[in-house]
Structures are given as C-alpha cells and as structure tokens.
Amino acid sequence: REVGLRLREDLRSHDTLARIGGDEFVLLVQLTQPDDALGLAERQVVLINRAFQVAEHELKISASVGIAMFPGNGNSPQ
C-alpha cells in the first residue's frame, strides 16, 4: 500500500496507476515527448528507493522498470 501511495506522488490527475500483482504496478501516461518516459521512470525509481519506516524498522526496496510506448511497441493501444 505504501509503495502505491508513494508512486502516486509524482503523477498527474489524468495518469493511471494500477497494481496488477503483489509487487507489480502499471503506470499509464500520455507523454509530450517520447524521451519523457525515461525521466518519469527515473523519478518513480527514486521515490521507491527512499527508505520505508515499518514499526521500528527501516526498509529499503528496489525497483525494475520496463517501458512500452504506443505507437512503436505495439500495433494498437491495447
């Protein structure tokens, strides 16, 4: 839950963030420039890399990111 809340910190009202599995999230955004995808991914990774406080424990997690863009990585938005 905390990861999802943190990922939403950098999103706009029309972006979509969905949790599709235990530790898997999908972020759908409309970009002005294709190169903006890298900056967005980097900001999301920075948000996740900040330590989480759980009770008296400080926990750190990491993230791996994949980027798919339409058009280019598919014949349709779906």
TIROFI-474064 format. One record per residue (C-alpha): residue in three letters; x, y, z. Coordinates in pm, whole numbers. Layout:
residues N
<site res="ALA" px="X" py="Y" pz="Z"/>
...
//
This chain:
residues 78
<site res="ARG" px="0" py="0" pz="0"/>
<site res="GLU" px="279" py="241" pz="90"/>
<site res="VAL" px="455" py="179" pz="-241"/>
<site res="GLY" px="138" py="266" pz="-433"/>
<site res="LEU" px="90" py="584" pz="-231"/>
<site res="ARG" px="447" py="686" pz="-293"/>
<site res="LEU" px="428" py="618" pz="-667"/>
<site res="ARG" px="125" py="848" pz="-691"/>
<site res="GLU" px="328" py="1142" pz="-554"/>
<site res="ASP" px="467" py="1228" pz="-899"/>
<site res="LEU" px="152" py="1167" pz="-1107"/>
<site res="ARG" px="-99" py="1399" pz="-1267"/>
<site res="SER" px="-476" py="1363" pz="-1227"/>
<site res="HIS" px="-516" py="1204" pz="-1570"/>
<site res="ASP" px="-238" py="943" pz="-1523"/>
<site res="THR" px="-339" py="589" pz="-1428"/>
<site res="LEU" px="-155" py="376" pz="-1174"/>
<site res="ALA" px="-272" py="18" pz="-1122"/>
<site res="ARG" px="-143" py="-264" pz="-906"/>
<site res="ILE" px="-165" py="-581" pz="-1113"/>
<site res="GLY" px="6" py="-821" pz="-874"/>
<site res="GLY" px="164" py="-844" pz="-532"/>
<site res="ASP" px="457" py="-623" pz="-627"/>
<site res="GLU" px="374" py="-527" pz="-985"/>
<site res="PHE" px="238" py="-191" pz="-1092"/>
<site res="VAL" px="145" py="-47" pz="-1431"/>
<site res="LEU" px="158" py="325" pz="-1498"/>
<site res="LEU" px="-25" py="465" pz="-1800"/>
<site res="VAL" px="62" py="819" pz="-1901"/>
<site res="GLN" px="38" py="1036" pz="-2207"/>
<site res="LEU" px="375" py="1195" pz="-2278"/>
<site res="THR" px="452" py="1513" pz="-2466"/>
<site res="GLN" px="781" py="1371" pz="-2594"/>
<site res="PRO" px="889" py="1004" pz="-2609"/>
<site res="ASP" px="1211" py="1096" pz="-2424"/>
<site res="ASP" px="997" py="1199" pz="-2123"/>
<site res="ALA" px="945" py="829" pz="-2042"/>
<site res="LEU" px="1299" py="790" pz="-1910"/>
<site res="GLY" px="1270" py="1091" pz="-1677"/>
<site res="LEU" px="936" py="968" pz="-1543"/>
<site res="ALA" px="1079" py="620" pz="-1481"/>
<site res="GLU" px="1381" py="767" pz="-1304"/>
<site res="ARG" px="1159" py="977" pz="-1076"/>
<site res="GLN" px="949" py="673" pz="-988"/>
<site res="VAL" px="1259" py="468" pz="-904"/>
<site res="VAL" px="1388" py="749" pz="-679"/>
<site res="LEU" px="1054" py="751" pz="-495"/>
<site res="ILE" px="1074" py="375" pz="-434"/>
<site res="ASN" px="1439" py="384" pz="-329"/>
<site res="ARG" px="1361" py="611" pz="-32"/>
<site res="ALA" px="1351" py="408" pz="289"/>
<site res="PHE" px="1016" py="295" pz="429"/>
<site res="GLN" px="955" py="302" pz="803"/>
<site res="VAL" px="766" py="-6" pz="926"/>
<site res="ALA" px="724" py="-7" pz="1303"/>
<site res="GLU" px="1079" py="35" pz="1433"/>
<site res="HIS" px="1239" py="-99" pz="1114"/>
<site res="GLU" px="1375" py="96" pz="819"/>
<site res="LEU" px="1320" py="-99" pz="499"/>
<site res="LYS" px="1467" py="-34" pz="157"/>
<site res="ILE" px="1338" py="-189" pz="-162"/>
<site res="SER" px="1443" py="-163" pz="-523"/>
<site res="ALA" px="1252" py="-146" pz="-849"/>
<site res="SER" px="1293" py="-268" pz="-1201"/>
<site res="VAL" px="1119" py="-78" pz="-1478"/>
<site res="GLY" px="1011" py="-166" pz="-1829"/>
<site res="ILE" px="884" py="93" pz="-2075"/>
<site res="ALA" px="644" py="23" pz="-2363"/>
<site res="MET" px="524" py="302" pz="-2589"/>
<site res="PHE" px="247" py="333" pz="-2843"/>
<site res="PRO" px="295" py="365" pz="-3128"/>
<site res="GLY" px="618" py="179" pz="-3159"/>
<site res="ASN" px="593" py="-116" pz="-2920"/>
<site res="GLY" px="253" py="-231" pz="-3049"/>
<site res="ASN" px="4" py="-201" pz="-3332"/>
<site res="SER" px="-275" py="-69" pz="-3107"/>
<site res="PRO" px="-305" py="99" pz="-2767"/>
<site res="GLN" px="-434" py="-229" pz="-2621"/>
//
